[in-house]
Each structure stands twice: as structure tokens, then as C-alpha cells.
Amino acid sequence: MTAGQPMRDSELLRIDGLTVRYGAIEALSGVSLDVREGEIVTLIGANGAGKSTLLMTISGLLRAAQGTITFAGGDITRVPPHRIVRMGVAHVPEGRRVFAELSVDDNLDLGGYARRPGRELREDRDRVYRLFPKLAERRHRRAGTLSGGEQQMLAIGRGLMARPKLLLLDEPSLGLAPVLVIEIFRALQEINREGATILLVEQNAHMALRIAARGYVLESGRVALSGAAASLEDNPKAREAYLGESQ
């Protein structure tokens, strides 16, 4: 796999001094980062580091105690989730969360709920089926009957139906066989090449850093390391503390 697209001058997402609390517990503390248009940026770190919390706060599902989130030049820190979706942010959460009793077709159509039905929506559904041919073969089946890998493809495809400028992905490879992990990551590269900017949370740090342009390492709710993906993969501290390797 090749590295993600290089940085562009246009900054799409900026987070400044973000603090998020669950009651008395501070899940994020003064986090600052940015994502430029056209990039794949990855967030890596141990379980409980705050990665999923950060994505949920960007998408409006959690409220920041302090700090600001700026998307496409506008402050979205306190904007409700449905408006953030309409602005161009799609969140594919950990655990897939497909609508098990609905067909693959219907799941995809629900991903475009904020858009008018018509030719463009059908074209985007066809695009998802080109990206994930296995879904096309199962388009009339109930989503709950799909394999874990197919459900993950469906979850990503459903996010794409909103035509996002920014795609937030939380652990897309979790629980998948290695061959399916490779397929998912190749699809993410294709999605990126077609114009979507991606902020990726991923436990498989090696795979994530190989497709990303840049990365941030979170530790206990703070940014511990950041930089070009290749430099993070070669960083002994990152390998030992966050990638599960010794120096």
C-alpha cells in the first residue's frame, strides 16, 4: 500500500484545546489537531486513550467542556449532530451498527436520509456497490445476515451516502480476518482518491500509518506524539508505547 495523499493547503478541520468530561472523569484534555483537505489522518493509541470520544465530539454526539472545533471555516463546537451531517461530516462508529432487519439497499438509502431522493442518490448507491462488489451481490438480503466484514463494508458505504467532505471512521478493521482488513483499507484509499478526507481511528496502527499522510498518538486523553505517518511508524517511543513493540 502507498501512503495517503500529501497535505494540501486547505485546512478542513481544526481542533483547539478540546476538553471533554464524563462526569468528573476527563476523557480529553486540551487536545489540538488539524486535518487538511484530501488527507488521511490517523489517531492511534491504547484503549481508553480518548480516540472514540474525540470522533463523537466532532460529530456532535458529545459536548465539549472547553475548546473549539472548526470545520470548513465554521465553528461547529455546539452544533447538533444532524446539522453537522448536513454540513458534510459522516461518522462511521465502532461496532458497525447496521439496521439488521433492513436490506442492504435500505441501509444505504438511510445513509442518504438528509438528501433528496432521485438520480444522484441512486448513482451514489451504485458507487458503493462498485467499491464493495460483495454488497451488490447481497443488496436484497437483510443486513443482519451479512458477515462481520460485509457489515463493516455496509457501514462505510452508508456513511458515503451522505457525500461527506470528512469521513470519521472508528476501528473499521476491528474483529476482521486479515484478508478482509486488506480489502477494507484498499477501499479507504480509493474513497480518499475520489475526494473524501478521512480521520481514522484504528488499533491496527501499522496498517493505518501505511495509508495515512499524518498521525496523532493519544495517551490518556492528550496528544503525546504527532507527525508524518512514516516518522511515527519509525519512532521507537511510538512502537514501544502504542504499537505494542519493544525497541
SVG drawing of the C-alpha trace seen along z (x, -y; Angstrom):
<svg xmlns="http://www.w3.org/2000/svg" viewBox="-37 -30 52 44">
<polyline fill="none" stroke="black" stroke-width="0.4" points="0.0,0.0 1.1,-3.5 0.9,-6.5 -2.2,-8.7 -2.4,-11.8 0.0,-14.6 -1.1,-17.6 -3.0,-20.3 -3.1,-24.0 -6.8,-24.0 -7.5,-23.1 -10.8,-21.3 -10.9,-20.5 -9.2,-22.2 -9.5,-21.3 -8.1,-23.7 -7.7,-22.9 -10.6,-20.4 -11.6,-19.1 -14.4,-16.5 -15.6,-15.1 -17.7,-12.2 -18.9,-13.5 -15.8,-14.0 -13.6,-12.0 -11.7,-14.0 -11.6,-11.9 -9.9,-14.5 -7.6,-17.2 -6.6,-20.2 -6.4,-18.2 -5.4,-20.2 -5.0,-18.8 -5.8,-19.6 -6.8,-17.8 -6.2,-19.2 -8.5,-18.7 -7.6,-15.5 -5.6,-13.9 -5.9,-10.6 -5.0,-11.4 -5.0,-8.6 -5.4,-8.6 -3.7,-5.8 -3.3,-4.9 -4.2,-2.4 -7.7,-1.5 -9.2,-4.3 -6.9,-7.0 -9.9,-9.1 -9.9,-8.3 -13.6,-7.4 -14.5,-10.2 -12.8,-12.7 -14.7,-11.4 -18.0,-11.5 -17.3,-15.1 -16.5,-16.2 -19.8,-14.7 -21.8,-16.4 -22.7,-13.3 -20.7,-14.6 -20.4,-18.1 -17.1,-19.8 -16.4,-21.3 -13.7,-23.5 -12.1,-24.2 -13.3,-24.7 -14.0,-22.6 -13.8,-24.3 -15.0,-22.6 -14.7,-24.2 -14.1,-27.5 -17.1,-27.4 -17.4,-26.8 -19.3,-23.5 -18.4,-23.1 -22.1,-23.3 -23.8,-22.4 -26.3,-19.5 -25.4,-16.2 -28.0,-16.3 -26.7,-19.7 -23.1,-18.5 -24.1,-15.7 -25.7,-18.2 -22.5,-20.3 -20.5,-17.3 -19.3,-15.2 -20.2,-11.5 -19.3,-9.3 -19.0,-5.5 -18.9,-4.4 -17.2,-1.4 -19.3,1.8 -20.9,1.2 -24.4,0.7 -26.3,1.6 -30.0,1.9 -30.2,5.7 -33.8,6.2 -33.5,3.9 -32.0,4.9 -28.6,3.7 -30.3,1.4 -32.5,-0.1 -29.5,-0.6 -27.7,-2.6 -30.8,-4.7 -31.0,-5.6 -27.4,-6.9 -28.7,-9.5 -31.7,-10.5 -30.6,-14.2 -30.6,-14.3 -33.4,-14.4 -34.3,-11.0 -33.5,-10.8 -30.9,-10.0 -27.9,-11.3 -28.8,-9.1 -29.1,-6.0 -25.8,-6.9 -24.1,-7.1 -25.6,-3.7 -24.2,-2.2 -20.8,-3.8 -20.9,-2.0 -21.6,1.3 -18.7,0.7 -16.5,0.1 -17.8,3.2 -18.9,5.8 -19.8,8.2 -22.6,5.8 -24.0,5.7 -24.4,9.4 -26.3,9.2 -28.2,6.0 -31.6,7.5 -30.5,9.5 -31.2,8.4 -28.1,6.7 -28.2,8.9 -27.4,11.9 -24.1,10.5 -20.7,11.5 -18.8,9.1 -16.7,7.9 -19.7,7.3 -21.4,5.4 -18.3,3.2 -18.4,2.5 -22.1,1.6 -21.4,-0.8 -18.8,-2.6 -21.0,-2.6 -23.9,-4.0 -21.6,-6.9 -20.6,-7.6 -24.2,-8.0 -24.2,-11.4 -21.5,-12.6 -19.2,-13.7 -16.4,-16.1 -14.9,-14.5 -15.4,-10.8 -14.8,-9.8 -14.0,-6.1 -13.8,-4.3 -12.0,-1.0 -13.0,0.3 -10.8,3.4 -11.9,4.5 -12.6,8.2 -12.0,8.8 -9.8,11.5 -6.5,10.2 -7.7,10.7 -10.8,8.5 -8.7,5.9 -6.6,5.5 -9.8,5.2 -11.2,2.5 -8.0,0.5 -7.8,0.6 -11.3,-0.7 -10.4,-3.6 -7.6,-4.6 -10.0,-4.6 -12.5,-6.7 -9.7,-9.1 -8.6,-9.2 -12.2,-10.1 -12.1,-13.2 -13.1,-12.3 -10.9,-13.5 -10.6,-10.8 -9.9,-10.9 -9.3,-7.3 -9.2,-5.7 -7.5,-2.3 -6.0,0.2 -4.1,1.7 -1.5,-1.1 0.8,0.4 -2.0,0.5 -3.3,-2.9 0.1,-4.6 0.8,-3.0 -2.2,-4.6 -2.1,-7.9 -0.3,-11.1 0.0,-12.1 -0.9,-10.7 -1.5,-11.6 -0.9,-9.4 -3.2,-9.9 -2.3,-8.9 -4.7,-9.4 -6.7,-12.0 -3.8,-14.0 -1.7,-14.2 1.6,-12.5 3.1,-12.4 2.3,-13.7 3.9,-14.0 4.2,-12.4 2.9,-8.8 6.3,-7.3 8.1,-9.1 5.6,-7.8 6.0,-4.2 9.8,-4.6 9.6,-6.3 10.8,-3.9 8.6,-5.5 5.5,-5.1 6.4,-1.5 7.0,-0.6 4.2,-2.5 1.5,-2.4 2.2,0.2 3.0,3.0 6.6,3.5 9.9,3.2 12.7,1.0"/>
</svg>
